[in-house]
Amino acid sequence: MRLKVAIIGGCGHVGLPLALALAPHHDVIIYDINAAAVAQVKRGEMPFRDEGGEQALREALARGLIVTTSPEHLSSCDILVAVIGTPVDEHLNPSFAVFDKLLAQLDEVLRDGQALVLRSTVYPGSSERVQRHFQKRGRKVEVAFCPERVAEGVALHEIRKLPQIISGFSPEGVKAARDLFSPLGVELIELSPLEAELAKLFTNVYRYISFAVANQFYMVASEWNIDPYRILHAMKKDYPRAAHLPMPGFAAGPCLFKDTMQLAAFNNNQFFLGHSAMLVNEGLPQFVVQQMQRRWPDLGQKTVGLLGMAFKAESDDPRESLSYKLKKILELHSAQVLTCDPYVSDARLVAEEQVLEQADVFVIGAPHKRYKTLDYRGKPVVDVWNHLGHGGKL
Ligand SMILES: NC(=O)c1ccc[n+]([C@@H]2O[C@H](COP(=O)([O-])OP(=O)(O)OC[C@H]3O[C@@H](n4cnc5c(N)ncnc54)[C@H](O)[C@@H]3O)[C@@H](O)[C@H]2O)c1
């Protein structure tokens, strides 16, 4: 059944790929308050990198995709999907401000009989809070929670492949979720809203803790002046029980850290494993700088070239990237830090050539493919990721 669907936050990293994946199956409207991003998407330009995005956007626009900052379009839709950001506040507690602002906006435009599908990662109980909001006002809006579980950069591919968790507060809410996602042809897994909220958080937190295990092993081995990668390769080689252990690296980005803190807050801050993972992952930049100081006691006189400011490889997203934390610490302990990235737009970055020319030592912040084959001019490279295949020893 072809539905009229609005994606609220539809110019965002998670909202836009969803809009594009649904566009062949439903009449899709992208609604976003970011006027610059709306103008860009309307022109057929992706505001960020996502594989296959440009082509899918061109096709969707040709098919009649509406991209707008006007909320009045929302009144005519069957289903509204909200994919706005869900940050934690300065105390690392969930912030409801963005959601409350959205609800105030929706009160003006929503009609009875519509369904609101929440897709952001939320603090457990948030969906029920939204449902109560409408109930209290005597509104008949069906609320569903259907989390995204995609990886940034390949979201469009993954939406068409990964099973979709769905949940709702009524059979009508669940039906709306089914009608929305069924045309994608992916498996639909039904949970209760609270279960679905926790399933999403557990997924991200599990990943964050796995990275922390690898990073902790990295630090233990490095402290003993042993190459962590020799041990990790030996552990994992043809040994299925260690196969899923990730490799060390700067584990960061807009989701994993804040979702771990959301789960901690939900559990009355009694979440030792989550907090430990945070200390390990967030402590890695400081650890690397200490190692550099040991290796180069004259680090204070050196220019450091930091390559890759995105939070992960081949991404243009610098949100919560540990490269920026690393830069701050290095600025305290070196003569100068020069930063570059082929994808991130940030006026503080300099040309890669200048970094290669002027730096005395390099650190790979994000393991972009191009850094594998750069001419480092015989200067040392600090490579936590083992991107160059020389191991992780300084
Ligand atoms: N799986 C992943 O890799 C991944 C990555 C990033 C984020 N997320 C999750 O997805 C959710 C969205 O994150 P994102 O990265 O897409 O955020 P984003 O900031 O890229 O996009 C959010 C969009 O919502 C818009 N917006 C905010 N308030 C609005 C409102 N009231 N009305 C209309 N538009 C509004 C913003 O302008 C922005 O374009 C978050 O819950 C986040 O935790 C998941």
The ligand as a MOL file (V3000), in Angstrom:
LIG
                    3D

  0  0  0     0  0            999 V3000
M  V30 BEGIN CTAB
M  V30 COUNTS 44 48 0 0 0
M  V30 BEGIN ATOM
M  V30 1 N 23.3490 4.2610 13.5000 0
M  V30 2 C 24.1500 5.2900 13.3520 0
M  V30 3 O 25.2510 5.1810 12.8130 0
M  V30 4 C 23.7240 6.5930 13.8370 0
M  V30 5 C 24.5460 7.6430 13.5110 0
M  V30 6 C 24.1810 8.8970 13.9210 0
M  V30 7 C 23.0220 9.0340 14.6700 0
M  V30 8 N 22.2290 8.0090 15.0140 0 CHG=1
M  V30 9 C 20.9910 8.2230 15.7700 0
M  V30 10 O 20.0300 8.7200 14.8570 0
M  V30 11 C 19.3410 9.8250 15.4120 0
M  V30 12 C 19.4840 11.0050 14.4920 0
M  V30 13 O 20.8280 11.3630 14.4030 0
M  V30 14 P 21.4850 12.0180 13.1220 0
M  V30 15 O 22.9330 11.7180 13.1680 0
M  V30 16 O 20.7140 11.6680 11.9020 0 CHG=-1
M  V30 17 O 21.2940 13.5310 13.4730 0
M  V30 18 P 21.5060 14.7570 12.4810 0
M  V30 19 O 21.8250 15.9070 13.3540 0
M  V30 20 O 22.4010 14.3830 11.3630 0
M  V30 21 O 20.0490 14.9210 11.8810 0
M  V30 22 C 18.9590 15.3690 12.6000 0
M  V30 23 C 18.1640 16.2760 11.6780 0
M  V30 24 O 16.9830 16.6260 12.3670 0
M  V30 25 C 16.7190 17.9830 12.1050 0
M  V30 26 N 15.8270 18.4510 13.1710 0
M  V30 27 C 16.1180 18.6580 14.4740 0
M  V30 28 N 15.0160 19.0580 15.1320 0
M  V30 29 C 14.0130 19.0900 14.2350 0
M  V30 30 C 12.6500 19.4350 14.3050 0
M  V30 31 N 12.1050 19.8350 15.4360 0
M  V30 32 N 11.9080 19.3750 13.1820 0
M  V30 33 C 12.4560 18.9840 12.0040 0
M  V30 34 N 13.7490 18.6540 11.8600 0
M  V30 35 C 14.5230 18.6950 12.9770 0
M  V30 36 C 18.0700 18.6560 12.0510 0
M  V30 37 O 18.0390 19.8550 11.3510 0
M  V30 38 C 18.8990 17.5740 11.3340 0
M  V30 39 O 18.9160 17.7620 9.9330 0
M  V30 40 C 19.8990 10.0220 16.7990 0
M  V30 41 O 19.0400 9.4340 17.7280 0
M  V30 42 C 21.1950 9.3180 16.7930 0
M  V30 43 O 21.5010 8.7530 18.0360 0
M  V30 44 C 22.5730 6.7780 14.5890 0
M  V30 END ATOM
M  V30 BEGIN BOND
M  V30 1 1 1 2
M  V30 2 2 2 3
M  V30 3 1 2 4
M  V30 4 1 4 5
M  V30 5 2 4 44
M  V30 6 2 5 6
M  V30 7 1 6 7
M  V30 8 2 7 8
M  V30 9 1 8 9
M  V30 10 1 8 44
M  V30 11 1 9 10
M  V30 12 1 9 42
M  V30 13 1 10 11
M  V30 14 1 11 12
M  V30 15 1 11 40
M  V30 16 1 12 13
M  V30 17 1 13 14
M  V30 18 2 14 15
M  V30 19 1 14 16
M  V30 20 1 14 17
M  V30 21 1 17 18
M  V30 22 2 18 19
M  V30 23 1 18 20
M  V30 24 1 18 21
M  V30 25 1 21 22
M  V30 26 1 22 23
M  V30 27 1 23 24
M  V30 28 1 23 38
M  V30 29 1 24 25
M  V30 30 1 25 26
M  V30 31 1 25 36
M  V30 32 1 26 27
M  V30 33 1 26 35
M  V30 34 2 27 28
M  V30 35 1 28 29
M  V30 36 1 29 30
M  V30 37 2 29 35
M  V30 38 1 30 31
M  V30 39 2 30 32
M  V30 40 1 32 33
M  V30 41 2 33 34
M  V30 42 1 34 35
M  V30 43 1 36 37
M  V30 44 1 36 38
M  V30 45 1 38 39
M  V30 46 1 40 41
M  V30 47 1 40 42
M  V30 48 1 42 43
M  V30 END BOND
M  V30 END CTAB
M  END
